[in-house]
Amino acid sequence: MFAIGSYLGLFLAAFGAATILPMQSEAVLVGMLVSEHYATLTLLTVATLGNVLGSLVNWLLGRGIDHYRDRRWFPVGPDKLQKAQNVYQRYGYWSLLLSWVPLIGDALTLVAGVMREPLWRFVLIVSLAKGGRYAILALVVLGSMP
């Protein structure tokens, strides 16, 4: 039961980190990796799934941005949103490879919804970017352990 709760905690941290919540999923993942009590592949899968689903929330918000743009809780300010739109217009859907980058990544996933990026391509590219980031982090952490 302890392991399920821990994996759920990682999922929620990863999900929250990809949305408007100020959370840090990498710290949770590193702590769990260093403890050596969890299966690495399971940790990477859970973190990636949570982070991609959190990005999907941003994509859905982007689809309905006209209704929510002026709300206080809206995850991205007007200047960040404009910057992300400029990047997205310049590089297209490949800019989603930067979806893992703090601050701009959340804005890019939201802009992808605004720009009506097809869901299948959004999920594929964001999964590669976010999963790749977690995999590299795991390699660095596990490679530096004695």
Protein Blocks (a to p, Z undefined) as FASTA:
>chain_A
ZZmmmmmmmmmmmmmmmmmbdcdfklmmmmmmmnopacfklmmmmmmmmmmmmmmmmmmm
mmmmmmmmmpmklmbdfklmmmmmmmmmmnommlmmmmmpghjlmmmmmmmmmnopafkl
mmmmmmmmmmmmmmmmmmmmmmmpZZ
